[in-house]
Structure formats: structure tokens, C-alpha cells
Amino acid sequence: MSCDRPENQLNQQGDALPITEATSPACVPVFNCIVYVNYGDNSVHARVANLAGLSCDANNERDALGKLIPLFKTMLKEFTDGGIEVPWVDPIPEAESGEQVRLIPVHL
């Protein structure tokens, strides 16, 4: 993955400022994590819709997402670091009855 960057940027006076590695923003990959959340009587069930095998139950949505997102990130890092193509679920299944959709950008 490569990031395009301009050779120079202009300051407020219009003078060119060189961009060096020290001042250049890092190229950080971003992935979409699609989570389906379903509220039960005393718990929340959440599952990742676009990457198979990730789901959990928790007391509330915050806890559920707090469990799922690090797992999602770890799996993606293992795939990308190993040069393995991410096995995205495609097409992404529709949310089931009672499920709400959460779209979460995840930076590696």
C-alpha cells in the first residue's frame, strides 16, 4: 500500500514548505468494520458482518464493541502483515430482524 503525498505544501504566506519524512503524515490503512448489534433482555449480541467468525455477547453495546474491534484489528493485522488477502465476506449479508448496523472505521 502506498500513500500519495505532495512534494511541498504552502504556508499561510504562500511559501513552499518541504515535506520530509519527519513531517509527512504516516500512511495508515483504514478498514470498515460492519457490526450488527442485537439487544436482548439482559445482554447485547454483536457480530461482525464483513469478516467471518467474530461475534460476542456483552452487558451493553459499548462492552460488545470493546471486545469485537480489537479482535477485528488483530485479525486484519495478521492478514496484512503476512501478505495474506483478507477473506472479506462478500456479499455482506443483510442484518437480521432486530439487528442494528454500526459502521466503524478501524485504523491499523
N, C-alpha and C positions, 0 to 999 in steps of 0.2 A: 504494500500500500504506500502510495506517495502522496505528499501534500504539495499543492502548488502554492507558491508564495511570491509576492512581488519582490524585485531586487531592491527597491527603495520605496520608502513611504515619505510623504511630505509632512513637515511640521506645520504649525499654525501660520508661520510666515511664508510658507510655500517652498522652503528649502528642503532639498532631498536629504533624507536621513538613511544611512546604510543599514540594512538589516543583516545582522550577523547571527551565528548560531546561538550566541548568548542572549540575543534579543528576539529571536524568532520563536513564535508560538510552536509548541510541540504538536506533532501530528498524532492525535489521539482518536482511535477508532470509536465510533458510536454505533450501537446496535439497538434495535427496538425490541423490547420485551413486552409481549402482549399477554396480559394476565386476565383470566376470567375469575371473578370473585362471586361467591355464593354465600349469603348469610343464612345460617341455620338458627335454631332456637338459642343455643348457648355457645356457638362457635362459628368460625368463618372457614370456608374451604376455598382455597385459591389454587389455580393451576395455570401453568404457562401454556399458551395455545400454540406458539410458533416454534417450540423446541420440546420434543417428546420427553416424558419421564420426570417432569418436575411438577410436584404438587405438594400441598401441605394443609394441615388443619391448625388453627390457632384460635386464641380467645378473641382477637379482633383483627381488623384488616391491616393495621399497622404492623402487628406482630407477624402476620402471614407474609406480607411483602418483605419484611425484615429478614425472613427466612429464605424466601424464594430468590430475591435479587442477588444475594451473594453466591448462591448456587448457580444461577444463570451466568453470572460473571465468571465464576471459576471454570465452568464448562467451556464457555467461549474462549477463555484464555488458553485452556489446554488445547483446543482445536487450532486456534490461530498460531500459538507457539510451536505446535507440532506440524504446522503446514498442512493440516487436515481440513478439508472443506466442511463447513458447518452443516450438519444434517437438518436444515430447516424443515418444518412441517409445511408442505405446500401441496394443495391449497390449505389455508388455515381454516379449521372447522368453525362453523357458526357457534356462537355462545348458546348454551342450553337455556331452557326456561329458568328464570330466576337468577341467572348469572349477569353480572355487570362487567363491562370491559374497562380495563385500565391499560393505558399505553405509557410505557415507562422507558425513556432513553437511558441506556446504560453505557457508560464510558469505561473502556478498559484502561 
